[in-house]
Amino acid sequence: MNENTLLNEALIPIGKSTDVPELGRLVIDLGQRTIGIFRVNGKLYAYDNVCPHQGGPVCQGKIMPKVRENIDANHQAHGMVYDRSEMHIVCPWHGAEFIITTGRHATAADIGLAAVDVQEQNGVIHVRLSNG
């Protein structure tokens, strides 16, 4: 068995739970892959660090709330506001935005990040890599 085969067969411990605070991230290299792990509302999400747009290091981009237009009851616009109910990761190469909790592009749901199985057990974060 080679290193990549072993990486694909088991849960791999990659850090302590405290390494990924709320609205934080941890980016790690495992074999030939780089993985980004995020925490939103206490839950972990993990993705390959490859933007589907042009291969940029998406997991290393800015973490920010969704930006939406502030519309009042009379349908009048009052500028833009941050909506912290939906957190995004913004690719540093070209600004593509992805919803952290789903991995889907913020405006084109058919485009998304490659999810990685992530689990948290006894204060340790583990990932399981699959081929792909």
KOLLOTI-319518 format. One record per residue (C-alpha): residue number from 1; x, y, z. Coordinates in pm, 1 decimal, m for minus. Layout:
BEGIN
+-----+----------+----------+----------+
: pos :        u :        v :        w :
+-----+----------+----------+----------+
: NUM :        X :        Y :        Z :
...
+-----+----------+----------+----------+
//
This chain:
BEGIN
+-----+----------+----------+----------+
: pos :        u :        v :        w :
+-----+----------+----------+----------+
:   1 :      0.0 :      0.0 :      0.0 :
:   2 :    118.9 :    348.9 :    m73.6 :
:   3 :     69.4 :    664.8 :    135.1 :
:   4 :   m235.0 :    779.6 :    m66.1 :
:   5 :   m407.1 :    440.1 :    m24.2 :
:   6 :   m358.6 :    457.6 :    352.8 :
:   7 :   m489.6 :    814.6 :    363.1 :
:   8 :   m808.1 :    705.5 :    186.1 :
:   9 :   m888.5 :    417.4 :    420.5 :
:  10 :   m916.7 :    570.9 :    766.9 :
:  11 :  m1010.0 :    873.5 :    966.5 :
:  12 :   m701.9 :   1092.1 :    982.7 :
:  13 :   m650.0 :   1311.1 :   1290.6 :
:  14 :   m553.9 :   1658.4 :   1171.3 :
:  15 :   m577.5 :   1878.6 :   1479.9 :
:  16 :   m747.8 :   1966.2 :   1804.8 :
:  17 :  m1103.5 :   2100.4 :   1815.3 :
:  18 :   m962.4 :   2426.1 :   1949.3 :
:  19 :   m758.7 :   2466.6 :   1627.9 :
:  20 :  m1079.5 :   2570.3 :   1447.0 :
:  21 :  m1266.5 :   2836.9 :   1646.3 :
:  22 :  m1614.5 :   2957.8 :   1556.9 :
:  23 :  m1600.2 :   3127.8 :   1214.3 :
:  24 :  m1238.8 :   3017.5 :   1187.3 :
:  25 :  m1050.9 :   2780.2 :    961.5 :
:  26 :   m761.4 :   2539.0 :    945.3 :
:  27 :   m590.7 :   2463.7 :    612.7 :
:  28 :   m379.4 :   2147.1 :    603.0 :
:  29 :   m183.0 :   1944.0 :    350.1 :
:  30 :   m252.0 :   1569.2 :    336.9 :
:  31 :    m52.3 :   1383.1 :     77.0 :
:  32 :   m110.4 :   1559.2 :   m255.1 :
:  33 :   m422.6 :   1742.1 :   m130.8 :
:  34 :   m485.7 :   2059.7 :     65.6 :
:  35 :   m802.3 :   2068.1 :    276.6 :
:  36 :   m978.4 :   2362.6 :    443.8 :
:  37 :  m1180.7 :   2299.5 :    760.9 :
:  38 :  m1428.6 :   2563.3 :    882.2 :
:  39 :  m1655.3 :   2598.6 :   1186.9 :
:  40 :  m1995.7 :   2767.9 :   1154.2 :
:  41 :  m2256.7 :   2752.8 :   1432.5 :
:  42 :  m2045.6 :   2493.6 :   1611.0 :
:  43 :  m2038.1 :   2250.3 :   1316.9 :
:  44 :  m1734.7 :   2162.2 :   1104.1 :
:  45 :  m1728.4 :   2171.6 :    723.0 :
:  46 :  m1434.2 :   2065.3 :    506.5 :
:  47 :  m1351.4 :   2114.0 :    138.0 :
:  48 :  m1067.7 :   2059.2 :   m104.4 :
:  49 :   m873.3 :   2384.2 :   m136.7 :
:  50 :   m949.4 :   2412.3 :   m509.8 :
:  51 :  m1190.1 :   2669.6 :   m650.8 :
:  52 :  m1400.9 :   2522.5 :   m934.4 :
:  53 :  m1366.5 :   2852.1 :  m1123.9 :
:  54 :   m993.9 :   2838.7 :  m1204.9 :
:  55 :   m831.7 :   2621.8 :   m938.3 :
:  56 :   m748.9 :   2897.3 :   m690.7 :
:  57 :   m687.7 :   2835.0 :   m316.9 :
:  58 :  m1048.8 :   2901.7 :   m219.4 :
:  59 :  m1018.7 :   2784.2 :    141.5 :
:  60 :   m757.9 :   3051.2 :    207.9 :
:  61 :   m991.0 :   3334.0 :    106.6 :
:  62 :  m1178.9 :   3581.4 :    322.4 :
:  63 :  m1455.8 :   3449.9 :    547.0 :
:  64 :  m1742.9 :   3696.7 :    544.4 :
:  65 :  m2119.4 :   3722.0 :    583.7 :
:  66 :  m2351.2 :   3720.8 :    285.1 :
:  67 :  m2402.6 :   4069.3 :    145.9 :
:  68 :  m2761.8 :   4152.7 :     58.5 :
:  69 :  m2958.5 :   4458.8 :    m40.7 :
:  70 :  m3150.7 :   4625.6 :    244.0 :
:  71 :  m3510.1 :   4660.0 :    114.6 :
:  72 :  m3779.2 :   4814.8 :    335.2 :
:  73 :  m4152.3 :   4729.4 :    347.9 :
:  74 :  m4217.6 :   4981.1 :     67.8 :
:  75 :  m3963.6 :   4804.8 :   m154.8 :
:  76 :  m3716.9 :   5092.1 :   m129.4 :
:  77 :  m3347.5 :   5009.3 :   m130.8 :
:  78 :  m3129.9 :   5137.8 :    152.1 :
:  79 :  m2785.7 :   5011.4 :     57.1 :
:  80 :  m2620.4 :   4683.3 :    130.2 :
:  81 :  m2601.7 :   4501.4 :    463.0 :
:  82 :  m2416.4 :   4199.1 :    597.7 :
:  83 :  m2636.7 :   3897.0 :    671.7 :
:  84 :  m2454.3 :   3685.8 :    931.7 :
:  85 :  m2708.1 :   3404.2 :    898.4 :
:  86 :  m2511.7 :   3286.1 :    592.1 :
:  87 :  m2132.3 :   3283.6 :    599.3 :
:  88 :  m1926.7 :   3274.6 :    278.5 :
:  89 :  m1571.9 :   3197.1 :    177.9 :
:  90 :  m1440.1 :   3420.9 :   m101.3 :
:  91 :  m1177.0 :   3282.7 :   m337.3 :
:  92 :   m874.7 :   3515.5 :   m329.4 :
:  93 :   m807.9 :   3479.1 :   m703.2 :
:  94 :  m1129.6 :   3607.6 :   m861.4 :
:  95 :  m1381.4 :   3662.5 :   m580.7 :
:  96 :  m1603.8 :   3357.8 :   m633.9 :
:  97 :  m1818.6 :   3319.1 :   m320.0 :
:  98 :  m1924.4 :   2989.3 :   m166.5 :
:  99 :  m2164.2 :   2922.4 :    122.4 :
: 100 :  m1958.1 :   2753.7 :    391.5 :
: 101 :  m2239.4 :   2532.0 :    522.4 :
: 102 :  m2321.4 :   2385.3 :    179.3 :
: 103 :  m2012.5 :   2440.2 :    m35.6 :
: 104 :  m2239.7 :   2574.4 :   m310.7 :
: 105 :  m2162.3 :   2890.8 :   m507.7 :
: 106 :  m2353.9 :   3185.8 :   m361.5 :
: 107 :  m2541.5 :   3264.7 :   m686.0 :
: 108 :  m2500.7 :   2952.2 :   m903.8 :
: 109 :  m2613.5 :   2649.2 :   m703.4 :
: 110 :  m2493.0 :   2405.0 :   m969.1 :
: 111 :  m2131.7 :   2501.5 :   m890.4 :
: 112 :  m1975.8 :   2384.7 :   m566.9 :
: 113 :  m1668.5 :   2291.1 :   m371.6 :
: 114 :  m1559.1 :   1929.1 :   m328.6 :
: 115 :  m1665.4 :   1827.9 :     22.9 :
: 116 :  m1440.9 :   1624.5 :    250.8 :
: 117 :  m1578.0 :   1405.5 :    530.9 :
: 118 :  m1491.0 :   1574.0 :    861.7 :
: 119 :  m1567.2 :   1451.0 :   1212.2 :
: 120 :  m1495.7 :   1570.0 :   1562.7 :
: 121 :  m1438.1 :   1314.3 :   1838.6 :
: 122 :  m1310.9 :   1368.6 :   2191.5 :
: 123 :  m1160.2 :   1707.4 :   2113.8 :
: 124 :   m984.5 :   1589.9 :   1794.7 :
: 125 :  m1074.8 :   1677.0 :   1434.4 :
: 126 :  m1050.5 :   1393.3 :   1179.4 :
: 127 :  m1098.9 :   1384.3 :    803.1 :
: 128 :  m1155.5 :   1092.1 :    567.8 :
: 129 :  m1031.4 :   1143.1 :    215.0 :
: 130 :  m1190.9 :    980.4 :    m85.2 :
: 131 :  m1044.0 :    947.2 :   m431.4 :
: 132 :  m1150.5 :   1248.0 :   m630.7 :
+-----+----------+----------+----------+
//
